[in-house]
Amino acid sequence: MTKPHQLPGDPQAAVTRRTEQYFRRLRFQRKATLLLAVLAPLAVLSLYFHIQFTYTLKTSAKVHLAALAESQRNTIDQYLKERVANIMDLLEDFEDAKAATATMTVCLQRLRRICDSFVDVGLLNAEGIQTSYAGPFPDLQGRDYSREAWFRSLVEGDSEYHISDIYLGFRNKPHFTVAAKRLKESRLLVARATLDPEKFYLFLRSIGYGRGTDTAILNKEGLYQAVDPKRGELLAPAGYRPPADKAVGAHEIRANGDSIVTAYAWFQRVPWVLVVSQPFRLAYAEMYHVRRIMMTMTAMIVLIAGVGIWLTTDRLLRRAQATAESREALRWQLFHASKLAAIGELAAGVAHEINNPLAAIAATTGLLRDMLDPRFGLEWSREETLKQLDEIDAMVYRARGIITQLMGFARKSQPTLVPCNINDILDGVVRGLKEHEFLLSGIQLVRDYQHDLPTILADPDRLSQVFLNLINNAGDAVKESGTIPLTTRFTDDCIRASVADTGSGIPPEMMDKIFLPFYTTKEVGKGTGLGLSISASIVESMNGRIEVQSQPGAGSTFTVVLPLHPERDSLTRAEKPLKVFGA
């Protein structure tokens, strides 16, 4: 919108600057509010989605991994059960602990065909002496195993078999033993076989599945029984020991800054526990990729929505600003036109007031001429001449004062807020310009002022225009031989200035229309219909209001109510554009 050229100090330019400042703040506030209203719920939903997504994934990961650990545990349990059955079947082939080497070699070959994890096999008597042996360690023939933990546990226990932990033994190499016993004709016969931990771990790897899954077996002391060589060594202590009070479970642990889900399942045939772990980022890499895509799309939607809201709001408010500036320019023109209309109504009174001092001046100058004319033979002195000149000066100053007051009402002045007294403003309006006019019309002005009124921050020129409009309307309503009471009071932290009349009052059906622009109850040619509209706009711009009380046949009372501290409101007068015609 192209703005008209405005001179420095022009009141309209000052109002335009205030309007621009107001809309600049309004644009920022509305944009921020709308963006917050849109983005805050999205941020809360995104946060909730992130928390819920992470919680659901971790819960799902724990349940899934615990089921995986239990399934693998059952498979290994079945594997060990089969190895025990292989050894017990071996016992059926022998009557005592003595067997030929060739026979034992055949038995070992048969076991290896069933499971290649078998390393060697042997028979032991009741004293724990290995009397028969086949395998890569022939020096184990005749060894005494009576002090070995697995032998004592098998012989002294109720179970027919025993599976030992990984140990070094006589061969000084990690291995574990599967042994079984049988009583034959009151003689104890024990068969034992050694399994290779490396091949056992290969079997463990073959039944494992899941991206990034790491599987290990620990004994109840937390020592590795089967482990990936890259992760640890056999018989070395593990960093994690599952609780023994629950058969199957899962936990989340932190390692090297990474979140790892670890599940465990205790074996039924041996005091071992299977531990399965999986890094969170590997287990749900695809889900995290989907979440990143969703977050990226959400961010793009938020960005597009934010830019759209920002641009749309800016465009709408700039249109509103252009409309407000146009309406403010029109309001300013109507305000000045209303002042000129009110001045026009005062023309007769002003002419009379000026004619009085002019007549006195003419009479005094005529007297001076007569005193100086020798035909009249009048005596005069210097003192008498100066006295007459003083009278002329007094009349001139009086006329100048009347004209100054009239120009004060008519001029375009920049609105300024200054401390002022309502009583002084009312007196300034009626004194000289209106009081004599009402006196000639038989209308009596009655002043009922509260003399200790506090000062108020307002624009005295605009308030003068308001009171002039109200007093003119009161004079038109009274017409003649009536009373116009002027009252000021301070109540409820507000200044109340009332202009009443003893006229005919306002009909109820017209009360809702009196502040509309161009609405008037006066005869054609005697009113513009702008006075009350402009007055209401001026008072509202100072955060005040005009109250009306009227009763047909009893007169009307218009009360201007102004807050003592307008700066306490959300917008001060210096910031708030004037309301146009109550809009």
C-alpha positions in Angstrom: 0.0 0.0 0.0 1.4 3.4 -1.0 1.4 5.8 1.9 0.7 9.5 1.4 3.5 12.0 2.0 3.4 13.1 5.6 5.2 16.1 7.0 7.4 15.9 10.2 5.3 16.6 13.3 2.1 15.7 11.5 -0.3 14.1 14.0 -1.4 11.6 11.5 2.2 10.5 10.9 2.6 10.0 14.6 -0.5 7.8 14.7 0.7 5.9 11.7 4.0 5.2 13.4 2.3 3.9 16.5 0.0 1.7 14.3 3.1 0.3 12.6 4.8 -0.4 15.9 1.6 -2.0 17.3 1.1 -4.3 14.2 4.8 -5.2 14.2 4.5 -6.5 17.8 1.1 -8.1 16.9 2.6 -9.9 14.0 5.4 -11.4 16.1 3.0 -12.3 18.9 0.4 -13.9 16.7 3.1 -15.8 14.7 4.7 -17.1 17.8 1.4 -18.0 19.3 0.2 -19.9 16.3 3.6 -21.7 15.8 3.5 -22.6 19.5 0.0 -23.9 19.2 0.9 -26.0 16.2 4.4 -27.1 17.2 3.9 -27.7 20.9 1.3 -30.6 20.4 3.6 -32.1 17.7 6.6 -31.9 20.0 4.6 -33.5 22.8 3.3 -36.2 20.5 6.8 -36.8 19.0 8.3 -37.1 22.5 5.5 -39.5 23.6 6.0 -41.5 20.4 9.8 -41.6 21.0 9.4 -42.8 24.6 6.6 -45.3 23.7 8.5 -46.5 20.7 11.7 -47.1 22.7 9.8 -48.7 25.6 7.9 -51.0 23.2 11.0 -52.0 21.3 13.0 -52.8 24.4 10.1 -54.8 25.9 9.6 -56.6 22.6 13.4 -57.2 22.4 13.5 -58.7 25.9 10.5 -61.0 25.3 11.9 -62.1 21.9 15.4 -62.7 23.2 14.2 -64.5 26.3 12.1 -66.8 24.0 15.2 -67.3 21.8 17.4 -68.2 24.9 14.8 -70.7 26.1 14.5 -72.3 22.7 18.3 -72.6 22.4 18.5 -73.9 25.9 15.9 -76.6 25.1 17.9 -77.6 22.0 21.2 -77.9 23.9 19.4 -79.8 26.7 18.2 -82.3 24.1 21.8 -82.4 22.7 23.2 -83.3 26.1 20.4 -85.8 26.7 21.4 -87.6 23.5 25.1 -87.6 24.6 24.1 -89.1 27.9 22.0 -91.7 26.1 25.0 -92.5 23.8 27.1 -93.2 26.9 24.5 -95.3 28.6 24.0 -97.3 25.5 27.8 -97.9 25.6 27.4 -99.5 29.1 25.1 -102.1 27.6 27.9 -103.5 25.5 30.2 -104.4 28.4 30.0 -106.7 31.3 32.9 -105.2 33.3 35.4 -102.4 33.1 37.9 -104.4 31.1 37.6 -104.3 27.3 40.1 -104.7 24.5 41.6 -101.6 22.9 40.2 -102.6 19.5 36.7 -102.9 20.9 37.0 -99.5 22.6 38.3 -98.0 19.3 35.2 -99.3 17.5 33.0 -97.8 20.2 34.7 -94.4 19.8 34.3 -94.5 16.0 30.6 -95.3 16.5 30.2 -92.4 18.9 32.0 -90.0 16.5 29.7 -91.0 13.7 26.8 -90.0 15.9 28.5 -86.7 17.1 31.9 -85.5 16.1 32.3 -83.6 19.4 33.4 -86.9 21.1 37.2 -86.9 21.8 37.8 -90.2 23.7 36.0 -92.8 25.6 36.8 -95.0 28.6 35.5 -97.5 31.2 36.2 -97.2 34.9 35.7 -99.7 37.8 34.3 -98.9 41.2 37.7 -97.7 42.5 37.8 -95.0 39.7 40.6 -96.7 37.7 40.2 -96.3 34.0 40.8 -99.8 32.8 39.8 -99.4 29.2 40.5 -96.4 27.0 40.4 -95.3 23.4 41.4 -91.9 22.1 44.3 -89.5 21.4 45.7 -89.6 24.9 46.8 -93.3 25.6 48.6 -92.3 28.8 45.2 -91.9 30.4 44.9 -95.7 30.4 45.1 -96.8 34.0 44.5 -93.3 35.5 42.9 -93.0 38.8 39.8 -90.7 38.7 38.5 -91.5 42.2 39.4 -88.0 43.4 37.9 -86.2 40.4 34.8 -84.1 41.3 32.7 -85.6 38.5 33.5 -89.2 39.5 32.6 -88.6 43.2 29.4 -86.7 42.2 28.4 -89.6 39.9 29.2 -92.4 42.4 27.8 -90.7 45.5 24.7 -89.2 43.8 21.4 -90.7 42.9 21.5 -89.7 39.2 22.7 -92.3 36.7 24.7 -89.7 34.8 26.8 -86.6 35.3 27.9 -83.8 33.0 30.9 -81.9 34.3 31.9 -78.3 34.0 34.8 -77.4 31.6 38.1 -78.3 33.3 41.7 -79.0 32.3 42.1 -82.4 34.0 45.1 -84.8 33.4 45.5 -83.7 29.8 45.8 -80.0 30.8 43.4 -78.9 28.0 39.8 -77.6 28.4 37.2 -80.3 28.0 34.1 -81.6 29.8 33.0 -85.1 30.6 29.8 -87.0 30.2 29.7 -90.0 32.4 27.1 -92.7 33.3 27.1 -95.6 35.8 25.4 -99.0 36.0 25.3 -101.8 38.6 25.9 -105.2 37.0 25.9 -108.2 39.3 26.6 -105.9 42.2 29.6 -104.5 40.5 29.7 -100.7 39.6 30.6 -100.0 36.0 31.3 -96.4 34.8 31.6 -95.2 31.2 32.9 -91.8 30.4 33.5 -89.8 27.3 35.1 -86.4 26.7 33.6 -83.7 24.5 35.5 -81.0 22.6 34.4 -77.5 23.8 35.3 -76.0 20.5 33.0 -78.3 18.5 30.4 -77.9 21.2 30.6 -74.1 20.6 30.2 -74.7 16.9 27.0 -76.6 17.6 25.9 -73.7 19.8 26.6 -71.3 16.9 24.7 -73.5 14.5 21.5 -73.2 16.4 21.8 -69.5 17.1 20.0 -66.9 14.9 19.4 -63.2 15.0 21.5 -60.4 13.7 24.3 -59.5 16.0 23.3 -62.2 18.5 26.1 -63.4 20.8 25.6 -66.7 22.7 27.6 -68.1 25.6 27.3 -70.7 28.4 28.3 -70.0 32.0 28.4 -72.2 35.0 26.9 -71.2 38.3 30.2 -69.5 39.3 30.0 -67.3 36.2 32.9 -69.0 34.3 32.6 -69.4 30.5 31.8 -73.0 29.4 31.3 -72.1 25.8 32.1 -68.7 24.3 33.1 -66.9 21.2 36.9 -66.7 21.2 36.6 -63.0 20.2 34.6 -62.3 23.3 36.3 -64.3 26.0 38.2 -67.4 27.0 37.0 -70.7 28.4 37.0 -70.8 32.2 37.5 -67.0 32.3 35.0 -65.0 34.5 32.1 -63.4 32.5 31.2 -59.8 33.1 27.5 -60.7 33.6 26.1 -63.3 36.0 22.4 -64.0 35.6 20.2 -64.4 38.7 19.6 -68.0 39.7 16.1 -67.4 41.2 14.4 -67.3 37.8 14.7 -70.0 35.1 14.3 -67.5 32.2 14.7 -63.8 32.1 16.0 -60.7 30.3 17.8 -57.5 31.2 19.1 -54.3 29.5 22.7 -53.5 30.3 25.1 -50.8 29.1 28.4 -51.6 27.7 30.8 -49.2 26.0 28.0 -46.6 25.7 25.8 -49.1 23.8 22.5 -50.5 25.0 22.5 -54.3 25.0 19.6 -56.7 25.6 20.7 -59.8 27.4 18.5 -62.9 28.0 19.3 -66.0 30.0 17.9 -69.5 30.5 19.1 -72.1 33.1 19.7 -75.7 31.9 17.7 -78.6 33.4 20.4 -81.3 33.2 23.4 -79.4 34.2 24.0 -76.3 36.4 24.8 -74.1 33.4 23.0 -71.0 32.1 22.7 -70.0 28.5 23.2 -66.2 27.9 22.1 -64.6 24.7 22.9 -60.9 24.1 22.1 -58.6 21.2 22.9 -54.8 20.7 19.8 -52.8 20.4 20.9 -50.9 17.4 21.5 -54.1 15.5 18.5 -55.9 16.6 16.1 -53.2 15.4 18.1 -51.4 12.8 15.3 -51.5 10.3 12.8 -50.2 12.9 15.2 -47.4 13.8 15.5 -46.6 10.1 11.8 -46.4 9.7 11.6 -44.2 12.8 14.2 -41.8 11.3 12.2 -41.6 8.1 9.1 -40.8 10.1 10.9 -38.2 12.1 12.3 -36.7 9.0 8.9 -36.5 7.4 7.4 -35.1 10.5 10.1 -32.4 10.6 9.4 -31.6 7.0 5.7 -31.3 7.7 6.3 -29.1 10.7 8.6 -26.9 8.7 6.2 -26.6 5.8 3.3 -25.9 8.2 5.4 -23.4 10.2 6.4 -21.5 7.0 2.8 -21.5 5.8 1.5 -20.2 9.1 4.2 -17.6 9.3 3.6 -16.3 5.7 -0.2 -16.5 5.9 -0.3 -14.8 9.3 2.1 -12.1 8.1 0.0 -11.5 4.9 -3.3 -11.3 6.8 -1.9 -9.0 9.5 -0.3 -6.7 6.9 -3.7 -6.5 5.2 -5.3 -5.7 8.6 -2.6 -3.1 9.2 -3.3 -1.4 5.8 -7.0 -1.5 6.6 -6.4 0.0 10.1 -4.2 2.7 8.6 -6.9 3.6 6.1 -9.6 3.7 8.7 -7.3 5.7 11.0 -6.7 8.3 8.3 -10.5 8.5 7.7 -11.1 8.7 11.4 -8.6 11.5 11.7 -10.3 13.4 8.9 -13.7 12.9 10.4 -12.4 13.9 13.8 -11.1 17.2 12.4 -14.3 17.7 10.4 -16.3 17.2 13.6 -14.2 19.9 15.3 -14.8 22.3 12.5 -18.5 21.5 12.6 -18.5 22.3 16.3 -16.6 25.5 15.7 -19.1 26.5 13.1 -21.9 26.1 15.8 -19.9 28.5 18.0 -19.6 31.2 15.2 -22.4 33.3 16.5 -21.1 33.3 20.1 -17.6 34.0 18.9 -18.7 36.9 16.8 -20.6 38.4 19.7 -17.6 38.0 22.0 -15.2 39.6 19.5 -17.7 42.4 18.6 -17.8 43.6 22.3 -14.0 44.4 22.5 -14.1 45.8 19.0 -16.9 48.2 19.9 -15.0 49.2 23.0 -11.9 49.8 21.0 -13.8 51.9 18.4 -15.4 54.0 21.2 -12.0 54.6 22.9 -10.3 55.6 19.7 -13.2 58.0 18.9 -12.8 59.6 22.4 -9.1 60.1 21.8 -9.8 61.8 18.4 -12.3 64.1 20.1 -9.8 65.0 22.8 -7.3 65.9 20.1 -9.7 67.9 18.0 -9.5 71.7 19.0 -13.0 72.3 17.9 -14.4 70.4 20.8 -12.2 72.2 23.3 -11.8 69.1 25.5 -9.1 69.0 28.1 -6.7 66.1 28.0 -3.6 65.0 29.8 -0.9 62.5 29.2 -2.2 60.3 32.0 -5.7 60.3 30.6 -4.4 59.3 27.1 -2.3 56.4 28.6 -5.4 55.2 30.5 -7.4 55.1 27.2 -4.6 53.3 25.4 -4.5 50.7 28.2 -8.2 50.1 27.7 -7.5 49.5 24.0 -4.8 47.1 24.8 -7.1 45.2 27.2 -9.7 44.8 24.5 -7.1 43.7 22.0 -5.8 41.0 24.4 -9.3 39.9 25.1 -10.1 39.5 21.4 -6.8 37.7 20.9 -7.5 35.3 23.7 -10.9 34.4 22.2 -9.4 33.8 18.8 -6.6 31.7 20.4 -9.1 29.5 22.2 -11.1 29.1 18.9 -7.9 28.1 17.1 -7.0 25.8 19.8 -10.2 23.8 19.2 -9.7 23.9 15.4 -6.0 23.1 15.0 -4.6 19.7 14.1 -2.4 18.8 17.0 -0.4 15.7 17.7 -2.0 13.6 20.4 0.2 13.8 23.6 -0.4 12.3 27.0 0.3 14.9 29.8 -0.9 15.2 33.4 -4.1 17.3 33.4 -7.0 18.2 35.5 -10.5 17.4 34.3 -12.0 20.4 36.1 -9.6 22.7 34.2 -10.4 21.1 30.9 -14.2 21.5 31.4 -13.8 25.2 32.5 -11.6 25.8 29.5 -14.4 24.6 27.2 -17.3 26.6 28.7 -15.5 29.7 29.8 -15.7 32.5 27.3 -16.9 30.5 24.2 -20.0 28.8 25.5 -20.9 30.4 28.8 -22.0 33.8 27.3 -23.9 32.0 24.5 -25.9 29.9 27.0 -26.5 33.0 29.2 -28.1 34.8 26.2 -30.2 31.7 25.6 -31.4 31.4 29.2 -29.5 28.2 29.8 -27.7 27.9 33.1 -24.4 26.1 33.5 -24.2 24.5 37.0 -20.7 23.4 38.1 -20.5 20.7 40.6 -16.8 19.9 40.7 -14.8 17.7 43.1 -11.9 20.1 43.9 -9.4 17.5 45.1 -9.5 15.5 41.9 -6.2 13.8 41.1 -4.5 14.6 37.8 -4.9 12.1 35.0 -2.6 11.2 32.1 -4.6 12.2 29.0 -4.7 14.4 25.8 -6.3 17.7 26.9 -7.0 18.9 23.4 -9.0 15.7 22.5 -10.8 15.7 25.8 -11.8 19.3 25.2 -13.3 18.2 21.9 -15.2 15.4 23.7 -16.6 17.8 26.3 -17.4 20.5 23.6 -19.5 17.9 21.7 -21.3 16.8 24.8 -22.0 20.4 25.9 -23.2 21.4 22.4 -25.6 18.4 22.4 -26.8 19.3 25.9 -27.5 22.9 24.7 -29.4 21.6 21.7 -31.4 19.3 23.9 -32.3 22.1 26.4 -32.9 24.8 23.8 -33.8 27.5 26.2 -34.6 28.1 29.9 -32.9 24.9 31.0 -30.0 23.7 33.1 -26.8 21.9 32.1 -25.1 20.5 35.3 -21.4 19.7 35.0 -20.2 17.2 37.5 -16.8 15.6 38.3 -16.1 12.8 40.8 -13.3 10.4 41.6 -14.6 6.8 42.4 -13.2 3.3 42.0 -9.8 4.5 40.7 -11.6 6.4 37.9 -12.3 10.0 37.0 -16.0 10.5 36.1 -17.1 13.7 34.3 -20.8 14.1 33.6 -22.6 16.5 31.3 -26.4 16.4 32.0 -29.3 18.3 30.5 -33.0 18.9 31.3 -34.2 18.3 27.8 -36.6 15.8 26.4 -34.4 12.7 26.7 -33.6 10.0 24.2 -36.2 7.4 23.2 -35.3 3.9 24.2 -35.3 2.6 20.6 -32.6 5.2 19.7 -30.2 4.3 22.6 -28.4 1.6 20.6 -27.8 4.0 17.6 -26.6 7.3 19.1 -22.9 6.3 18.8 -23.2 5.2 15.2 -21.4 7.5 12.7 -23.7 9.9 10.8 -26.7 9.1 13.0 -28.4 12.2 14.4 -31.7 13.1 15.9 -31.3 16.8 15.1 -33.0 18.6 12.3 -31.5 18.5 8.8 -28.6 20.9 8.5 -28.1 21.2 12.3 -25.9 18.2 12.9 -23.4 15.9 11.2 -24.0 12.8 13.3 -20.3 12.5 14.0 -20.0 14.2 17.4 -20.8 11.2 19.7 -19.1 8.7 17.4 -15.9 10.7 17.4 -16.2 11.4 21.2 -16.6 7.6 21.9 -13.6 6.8 19.8 -11.4 9.4 21.6 -12.4 8.2 25.0 -11.9 4.5 24.2 -8.5 5.3 22.8 -7.6 6.5 26.4 -8.9 3.2 27.7 -12.1 4.9 29.0 -15.8 4.7 28.1 -18.9 6.9 27.8 -21.9 5.9 29.9 -25.4 7.2 28.9 -28.4 7.5 31.1 -31.6 8.9 29.6 -35.3 9.0 30.5 -37.8 10.5 28.0 -39.1 13.8 29.3 -36.5 14.0 32.1 -33.3 14.6 30.2 -30.0 12.8 29.6 -26.7 12.4 31.3 -23.5 11.5 29.4 -20.6 10.4 31.7 -17.0 10.2 30.6 -15.2 7.6 32.6 -11.4 7.6 32.5 -9.0 5.3 34.4 -6.6 7.1 36.7 -3.7 4.8 35.5 -4.3 3.9 31.8 -0.7 2.6 31.6 -1.8 -0.4 33.6 -3.8 -1.7 30.7 -2.4 -4.1 28.2 -1.7 -1.3 25.7 -0.9 2.3 26.6 -2.4 5.2 24.8 0.9 5.9 23.0 0.8 2.3 21.6 -2.8 1.6 20.8 -4.4 2.8 17.6 -7.6 4.7 18.1 -10.8 2.7 17.6 -12.7 3.8 14.5 -16.4 4.4 15.0 -16.7 1.7 17.7 -15.4 -0.9 15.2 
